[in-house]
Amino acid sequence: MMTQDSNSAHHSDDLSKRTVIFGLHLWVIVGICVGAAFVLLLFLISLWLASRRSASSSKTSIPNLSKEILEVTVVPSDPKPLAQILQKSTAESNPSPISIERQALLLPREEERESPIGINRIHIEIGKDHRITYPECGSGENRSGDQLVSIVAPEVSHLGWGHWFTLRELEVATNMFTDENVIGEGGYGIVYHGVLTDTTHIAVKNLLNNRGQAEREFKVEVEAIGRVRHKNLVRLLGYCAEGAHRMLVYEYVDNGNLEQWLHGDVGPISPLTWEVRMDIILGTAKGLMYLHEGLEPKVVHRDVKSSNILLDKQWNPKVSDFGLAKLLGSERSYVTTRVMGTFGYVAPEYASTGMLNERSDVYSFGILIMEIISGRNPVDYSRPPGEVNLVDWLKIMVSNRNSEGVLDPKMPEKPSSRALKRALLVALRCVDPDAQKRPKMSHVIHMLQVDDFPYRDDRRGGRVCRDPQEKASLLEDSVSESSDGSKFQRTSNVDKPQIWRNHEE
Ligand SMILES: Nc1ncnc2c1ncn2[C@@H]1O[C@H](COP(=O)(O)OP(=O)(O)OP(=O)(O)O)[C@@H](O)[C@H]1O
């Protein structure tokens, strides 16, 4: 016991003894050493953390760009992640190419570059601090960073869908844009026929790029149509935007346009039978319904007319020329600064106020029905004064119970009176001066397809309805009174037609 006590006393004596180093006690020296080691450890840890942070930030760092809004396409269901910067929407302010580290880029497979309906669109904003934010998932860290696999660094604007044609490809396809390949010329430029190396036939619309307007319309058209697929809409296959050139590349529709078949020199008998004409009306209605009711945001065509209905060899109609289309957002109507459309087809409210919504397309569609049935132009100054305006003339003819008098004399066979009346009443409802009373395109389709409907004026002991507008509204009344309500209901109750669910049908 005594020995242990003396040993510990001996050790504490050692620690408290002064050493030769600065004459300090040993325990002070030990303390300093431990402290220094701890500080060194902290320093090393912070160095390691800093190096890790800089390594991870260099992976997502983006060169010094002015603020850009870019659109990315993501297919969440695809196990192979896909994202692509589609558009540099502030291109006007800075047309220079986006320069992004090329070595990190992967181009998507061709089919992924197409952007069918249903693909999520996420806007990526590259702000001043060069961080990528995902507004739709909340901003901040790159939450789905592993999905961001492809960032295209184009020489010119690349929208990321369809096919980006080079000028050279289109020169080869159109035989150097020779005159022999010209199909026609519209308000926005010349249209050429072309054949790609894989034998696909195309129509190339070479936009007049010396007008700012044409370039703007190019963007509108590309954005609106690039994602639209429907058998009754002309498909936009891609585009070319090289230097000053702006071209749209469409599927080629091989049987001319409806205007040519209605008003061109087709001989004394038109190949367009009543059935063919009704199929054209119905197909066109389906294409328009898809634009109005099957897309979000909806698309208003704004220039529905016979020259914009292309036909294939089986007389299938395809609505073309979305150069005038404007995407409508959530607002019910859209005020445009200029009134567009073609004289004779333009809805009254659109012409006077510039207010437009899909109901102005419905008006133009009503005029189109009248044109198809009668073979007459919407406005024809070569006719007697009372017949110059197609709508006015047709209303008078219907009021005078002379529906058959409006039929195109070149039509090979007359339709049944019932079928003719149905088509005329649908047309009259579409041109109702009150836009709100016009039917939606889905309603139009149901009215055209329903086989038997009772006319209230027919059933009521011969009361003759003189006013075609009233007659058109009677059609609706008689429908709601119909015993078979399931066959023909107001739009709000109508099941979405098949075409709604399957836009490729
Ligand atoms: N995809 C296509 N396939 C075949 N022919 C086409 C195609 N697109 C347009 N055309 C034809 O090219 C010609 C010019 O068409 P475009 O759409 O440029 O003008 P438009 O419809 O006649 O007039 P606007 O520009 O006033 O609408 C028309 O004869 C049209 O039928």
Ligand as a Chemical Component Dictionary entry (heavy atoms), coordinates in Angstrom:
data_LIG
# 
_chem_comp.id                   LIG 
_chem_comp.type                 NON-POLYMER 
_chem_comp.pdbx_formal_charge   0 
_chem_comp.three_letter_code    LIG 
# 
loop_
_chem_comp_atom.comp_id 
_chem_comp_atom.atom_id 
_chem_comp_atom.alt_atom_id 
_chem_comp_atom.type_symbol 
_chem_comp_atom.charge 
_chem_comp_atom.model_Cartn_x 
_chem_comp_atom.model_Cartn_y 
_chem_comp_atom.model_Cartn_z 
_chem_comp_atom.pdbx_ordinal 
LIG N1  N1  N 0 -48.499 18.264 -97.013  1  
LIG C1  C1  C 0 -48.880 18.577 -98.254  2  
LIG N2  N2  N 0 -49.001 17.610 -99.177  3  
LIG C2  C2  C 0 -49.379 17.913 -100.433 4  
LIG N3  N3  N 0 -49.678 19.155 -100.839 5  
LIG C3  C3  C 0 -49.588 20.161 -99.964  6  
LIG C4  C4  C 0 -49.181 19.917 -98.627  7  
LIG N4  N4  N 0 -49.195 21.097 -97.954  8  
LIG C5  C5  C 0 -49.585 22.020 -98.828  9  
LIG N5  N5  N 0 -49.817 21.479 -100.045 10 
LIG C6  C6  C 0 -50.279 22.192 -101.226 11 
LIG O1  O1  O 0 -49.406 23.273 -101.458 12 
LIG C7  C7  C 0 -50.141 24.400 -101.910 13 
LIG C8  C8  C 0 -49.832 25.602 -101.031 14 
LIG O2  O2  O 0 -50.298 25.315 -99.729  15 
LIG P1  P1  P 0 -50.276 26.375 -98.553  16 
LIG O3  O3  O 0 -50.819 25.713 -97.356  17 
LIG O4  O4  O 0 -48.919 26.976 -98.462  18 
LIG O5  O5  O 0 -51.182 27.534 -99.054  19 
LIG P2  P2  P 0 -52.747 27.645 -99.149  20 
LIG O6  O6  O 0 -53.385 26.790 -98.129  21 
LIG O7  O7  O 0 -53.134 27.414 -100.577 22 
LIG O8  O8  O 0 -52.969 29.176 -98.830  23 
LIG P3  P3  P 0 -52.784 29.908 -97.421  24 
LIG O9  O9  O 0 -51.343 30.084 -97.190  25 
LIG O10 O10 O 0 -53.496 31.191 -97.609  26 
LIG O11 O11 O 0 -53.427 29.028 -96.392  27 
LIG C9  C9  C 0 -51.615 24.006 -101.902 28 
LIG O12 O12 O 0 -51.968 23.608 -103.208 29 
LIG C10 C10 C 0 -51.645 22.807 -101.008 30 
LIG O13 O13 O 0 -52.674 21.926 -101.383 31 
# 
loop_
_chem_comp_bond.comp_id 
_chem_comp_bond.atom_id_1 
_chem_comp_bond.atom_id_2 
_chem_comp_bond.value_order 
_chem_comp_bond.pdbx_ordinal 
LIG N1  C1  SING 1  
LIG C1  N2  SING 2  
LIG C1  C4  DOUB 3  
LIG N2  C2  DOUB 4  
LIG C2  N3  SING 5  
LIG N3  C3  DOUB 6  
LIG C3  C4  SING 7  
LIG C3  N5  SING 8  
LIG C4  N4  SING 9  
LIG N4  C5  DOUB 10 
LIG C5  N5  SING 11 
LIG N5  C6  SING 12 
LIG C6  O1  SING 13 
LIG C6  C10 SING 14 
LIG O1  C7  SING 15 
LIG C7  C8  SING 16 
LIG C7  C9  SING 17 
LIG C8  O2  SING 18 
LIG O2  P1  SING 19 
LIG P1  O3  DOUB 20 
LIG P1  O4  SING 21 
LIG P1  O5  SING 22 
LIG O5  P2  SING 23 
LIG P2  O6  DOUB 24 
LIG P2  O7  SING 25 
LIG P2  O8  SING 26 
LIG O8  P3  SING 27 
LIG P3  O9  DOUB 28 
LIG P3  O10 SING 29 
LIG P3  O11 SING 30 
LIG C9  O12 SING 31 
LIG C9  C10 SING 32 
LIG C10 O13 SING 33 
# 
